[in-house]
Amino acid sequence: MIGRLNHVAIAVPDLAAASAVYRDALGARVSGPTALPAHGVTVAFVELENTKIELLEPLGEDSPIAKFLAENPGGAIHHLCFEVADILRMHGDRFLDRYRSSFGFQQLKAFRAILRCRTAALGGHRDACPNCGHQAISYNSCRNRHCPKCQTQARQRWLAARERELLTTHYFHVVFTVPHELNVLALENSRLFYDLLFTASAQTLLEIAIDRKHLGAEIGVISILHTWGQNLLLHPHIHCAIPAGGLSPDHRQWVRPRYPFFLPVKVLSRVWLSKTPSKLKRENLVCMPTTLCWRN
């Protein structure tokens, strides 16, 4: 049987007004607004005894909540959120029986950590009130970075720190990936392989950006490694967030891109495809037949 409802998300046109209704009219405890640009929303949580209500207000022109509110101008329930661990306890065995062959060690480790998180399996401690004597058991968390319970706050702190680093300009999103035939290298030489992906992708961007034929500027890049795809299979790739422009070589002016997509995609592809196989061969990670898959 499914466990407790984690929260009910309600899209609202005015977050301040909706928060006031729950706080002043209904006497509920309401958190302050938190902007989540990555999700296109500003949220506030209404704390109830047995669950929470998440109030969602659109943030930015491309917010998915804006489209939802266009169809429901007065606000409406957007989604229900259940505990991931409860779903895994109900269907996890059947899921593993079907897809175990595609699970690696780290995936199984995360799967089991989420199942055991904040349960008696990980032990716990007893909390007691010195005034009334009330006692309650608090079970330990798994502290796995993939657990939605353990890492939510850490993720939000990380996102907030990255947002403080953003410049007041538009950004472009570039993804660098490799053929799946090379995935075995990520398993056998992960540190070296991932370091090469970071190095080759950064060099590709910096080299093309400084070329006066394309931008003629020094740029900054935020690079993030993703090792899994949406299907939970191994799929190493680098996500890059790049400001729409850069500093001139003398650092006196901001140079804006002349292309609709920052830098020419075909040039990016060509340089990336020339750099990465050569770096892999230089480190003796691949032989010539393996690099042929890169061009097919």
N, C-alpha and C positions, 0 to 999 in steps of 0.2 A: 504494500500500500504506500502511496506517495506520502511524504512527510509534510512538514509545515510549509505554508506559503511564505516565501522570502519577502516579497513585496508586490504591491499592485502599482503599476505605473499609469499615471493620468496626465495626458497632455492638456495644458491650460494656455489660454492666450495671454494671461497676465499673472506671472508668478507671485508678485507681491500681493495682489488682491486675493489670490487663492490661498496663500500662506496665512493671510490675515483671517480668513474665514475659519480655517482649522484651528488657528491659535486663539483668536479672540472669541469667536462664536461657539466653538466646540471644546475649547480648553485643552487642546492637544499640544504636545511639545514639538515645535517645528525648528529644523535646523536652518542656518543661514544659507543663502544661495551660493552655489558652486558652479562656476563656468567650466564646461568640458568642451573646448573647441574641437577636439578630435572626433567627438560624437555629434557636434552641432547642436548642443543643448545646454541650458542652464538648469540645474536641478536643486530641489530642496526636499528633505525627507520629513515626513510626519511620523513620529514615533507612537505606535499603539502598543497595547499590552501583548498582543499575540502576533503582530506583524508590523509592516511599515507601508506607508504610501509614498511613492516617489512622484513628485510634481515636476513635469517637464515643460520648459518654455523654449521656443526656438532660439537658436543662437547662430546668426549668420544667414546669408541669402540661400545657401544650399542645404539648410537644415532639413532632415527628413521629417521632423515634427511640423515644420511649416506646411508641407504638403498634406500631412494628416489633418492639421487644423483647418486647412482650406475646405476640406470635406466635412469637418466637424467644428464649425466656428465657435461653438460654445464650450468646447472641450469634451473629451471622452476618454474612456479607458484605452490605453495604447497597447499594453501587454501585461501578462502575469509572469512572475519570476519564481520558479521553484528551485530548491536546493539541488545542485549538481550531484552531490553525494547521494541524495535520496534516489535520484534517477539511476545512478550507477548501481546502487544496492538492489534496485528492482530488476534492471535489465543487463547489468554488467556481465554476469556469467554467460548469458546468451550472446552478448556482443563479442566477448572474448573468444567464445567457441567459433564464431564465424570469422573473426578478423585477426586471431592471434598470430598467424603467420606473417602479418605485416607490421606487428608490434616489435620495436626494439627494446633494449633494456631500459632506457630512460623513459620511454612511454609507459612501460609496465610499472616502473617505479612511481611515476606521477599518478597513474591510475590507482594503484594501491594506497598511495599517500592520501589521496582525496577521499577514498572509502573510509580510511581509519581516522581522518582528521577530527579532532575534538570528540573522540569516543573513548570508552574505557580501554580500548586496545592500546592507546598511547599513554595511559596513566593519567593522573590528574592531581588535584589538591583540593583541600576542603577550606572554603571561606566561611568565616564566622563573624557575626556582628558582636562587638564587645558590649553593646548596650542591651539589645533585646535577646541575644543568644541565637538568633536565626542562623542556620547553617545551609550551605549549598556547595555542591561539588562542581568544580570547573575542570573540564578535561583539557589536556594539552593539545596544542595545534601541531600539524605536521611540518610547517615551515617550508613546504615545497614551493618553489617559485611559480609553479603552474597551478597551484590551488587557488580558486577564486576567493576563498575565505581568508587565506593567510596573506595574499599579496595585493589585495585591492588597495589598501592604504599606501603601500610602497609604490604601487604603479601610479597612483594619483600624485604622490609627491614627486616622482620622477617626471611625469608629464608637466607638472607645474614648473619644475626647474628648467625643463627644455623650453617651455613657453616664454620664460623670462629671458632666454637667449635669442629669441626670434627678433629679426629686424622688422621695421615698419615698411614692409614691401610684400609683394606676392611671392609665393614659393612654387617651385616645380617638383614633381615627384618622378624619380627615375629608378628603375629596377634593373639590376644586373643579375643574370642567372647563368647556369652552366648546364650542359647536356646531362641527362640522367645517367648516362653511361659512366660518368665520373663520380657518382655518388659514393662508390666504394672507397674513394680516396678520402672522403670526409669521415668515414668510419675508421679507417686505418691510420690516417695522419691528420686528425681533426685540427689540432692547433696550427700546424703549418699550412694546411689547406685553407682554413678560414682567414688566416693572416694574409695569404696571397690574394684572396678575394677582396679583402679590404684595400690592400695596397694597389692592386690592378685597377679597381673601380675608381679610386681616388686619383690615381695618376691619369687615367683616361679623361676624367672631367677637367682636371687642372691643366692638362696639356692642350686640350681643345679650347678651353676658355681663354687661355693666355694668347692664343693665336689671333692676330689682328684680322685674319680673314673671317673669323667667326664671332669673337667678342672683344678680344684684346684687353682682358681684365683679369685680376686675381679674385677668385671666388672662394667662398666657404661652403662646406658640405657637412651635414649631419648624416652619418652612415649607421645603419642598424642591420645586424645579421638576423635573418630568419632561417631556421634549419628545417622546419616542417612546413608542409603545404596544408591547405584547408582539409585535405583528406587524411591528415595525420601520418602521411608518408614522408620519408626523407626527401627534402627538396631545398638544398642550400641556395640562398639568394640574398643579395644585398639591396636594401631599400635606402635611397638617398633623398634627403630633403635639401633643396638648393635654392637660395635666394634668387630672385629674378634680376640678376645683374651682379656687378662686382666693382672693385676699386681699380682705377686706372693704375698703370705701373708706377706713376709718381705719387699715388695715393692722394691725389688732389680732387678727384671727381668720381662720381658714381656713373658707371657705364651700364646702360640698359641694353637688353638683348634685341637683336634685329630680326630674330626669327619668331614665329608664333609659339614654338615650343623651345624656347631658351637657346638650345644648341641643335644643330642638324642631327636628326636621329640616325641617319645612315652613316654619318661620320662617326658618331658615338659607337655604333655597332662595329664598324670596321676596325677602329682602334682597340676596342675591347677584345674583339676576336683575335687580334694580333698579339696583344700583350699577355693574355692569360695562358694560352697553351705554351708560349715560350717560357713563361715563369715556371710553369709546372714541369717542363722538361729540364729547365736549369736546376731544379731541386731533385731531379731524378724520380719524380712522382709518376710520370707517364712515359710511355714509349710512343714512337711515331704512329703505329696503327691505331692507338687509342685516340690520338688527336684528330684523326680523320673524321670521327663522329661529329666533331665541332663544326665542320663545314657542310654536313649533309642536312 
